[in-house]
Amino acid sequence: NAGVMQNPRHLVRRRGQEARLRCSPMKGHSHVYWYRQLPEEGLKFMVYLQKENIIDESGMPKERFSAEFPKEGPSILRIQQVVRGDSAAYFCASSSTGNYGYTFGSGTRLTVV
Amino acid sequence: AQTVTQSQPEMSVQEAETVTLSCTYDTSESDYYLFWYKQPPSRQMILVIRQEAYKQQNATENRFSVNFQKAAKSFSLKISDSQLGDAAMYFCAYRRSGGGADGLTFGKGTHLIIQP
């Protein structure tokens, strides 16, 4: 069991470009969560998805950010027209029942230059 | 909204000693889950221990144990016989129970330093 796989591990984008972060949940897990960690901060919830559905996006910025979890393939967190303030570590977690335990990936560190 | 507070930005302990990390939370829910996560420099978030609010017994995992005080909304982590590999950021987290599986609410973390 490969665990939660996130790629890339590091991503550098220039201001105005698009960033695409990928997350493959653990085998058998159908719930995916995205979190953002700013320097010296804890993780902040962004969005919760099940296959083909966004369940809770209360933590997502209203503009430029979107997430999907298609029937086939990984979950994608997309940030359009990135700005310096988007620089952070983005973590994905998955769970099987939606309750109780989560497994986290190793995160993607996005740097906007 | 739920909040989680970790009042100790940094703690230091001698190897083999015991250290307690503090966490308080605020919620109006009666049923929920509490977690401690460890984040070493590798950045991986590792689950250390978890507690269901409806369970009165404090959770224990080897050298890690919690002191869960529901009335006081306190959830401290005790690490016994500290080892160099315990050095990391430690995050307390809250999640309400029930369907829908809301995300976790994290505290800002405590940086644990182990002195050899």
Interface residues (C-beta under 8 A of the other chain):
Chain A: H31 Y33 Y35 E40 E41 G42 L43 K44 F45 M46 Y48 I55 D56 G59 A89 F91 A93 S95 T97 G98 N99 Y100 G101 Y102 T103 F104 S106 G107 R109
Chain B: V4 Y33 Y37 S42 R43 Q44 M45 I46 L47 R50 F91 A93 S97 G99 G100 A101 D102 G103 L104 T105 F106 G107 K108 G109
